[in-house]
Amino acid sequence: MDLDWLKPSAFFGSIVYALIGVVMFWGSFVLIDKLTPYKLWEELVEKHNVALAIVVAAMALGVSIIVAAAVHG
């Protein structure tokens, strides 16, 4: 059994790429929030806007796939 994933360089590289992915995802959410004419968080949490929640979920999946493809190479 090959245990390359136990090497410190592979472990810390994975942590760094995961953090980069999370920051990119968070940044894209903030950017979309700034571009829309209303506050996304307020619409989702306080007003329970289901249609907007579906759109934001689709955006989240799309950005996640793009970030994963960019990190994976």
N, C-alpha and C positions, 0 to 999 in steps of 0.2 A: 504494500500500500504506500502510495506516494503522499508524503506529508508536507508538501510545499506551502500549504496555507498556514502552517505553524511558524514559518519564518517571520521574524520581526518586520522585515521590509514589506512583505505581502500583507501582514496584518495592519500595519500602520498606513500603508497605501490605501487599503480598503476603507479605513476610517477617514482618511483625508478626502477620498473621492465621495464618500457618503456625505460628509459635511458640505462639500462643494455642491453636491446635488440638492441638499436641503436648502442651502442658501439661495441657489438659483431658483428653486421652486418658490420659496418665500418671496424673493424679489419679483418674480413674475406675478404672483398674487397681488402684491402691493401695486405693481404697475397697472394691472387690470383694474384694481380698485380706484386708482387715480384717474384712469381714462373713462370710467363710467360716470354718468351724471348723479349717481346716488352712492351711498355707503353700502358696500356689499355685506359687511358684517352685521350692520343694523337690519338690513332687509332679510338676511338669512335667520338671524337669531331672534330678533324682536318681533318682526312682522310675519315670520314663517312663510316666506315666499318660496314655494316648492319649485316653481318653474325656474327661478333664478338658481336655486340649489342644484337643479339638474344641469344647467348650463355651466355653473362653476365646477361641478364634478367632471363634466366632459373636458373642461379646460385643464383641470388638475390631472386627469389621465393623459391628455395630450402632451402637456409639459413634462410630465413624469417619463413618458416614453421617449421624448426628445432628449431629456437629460440623461437617461439610461443609455441611449444609443451613443451620445457624445462621450460619456465616460467609458463605455465599453470599447469604443473605437471602431 
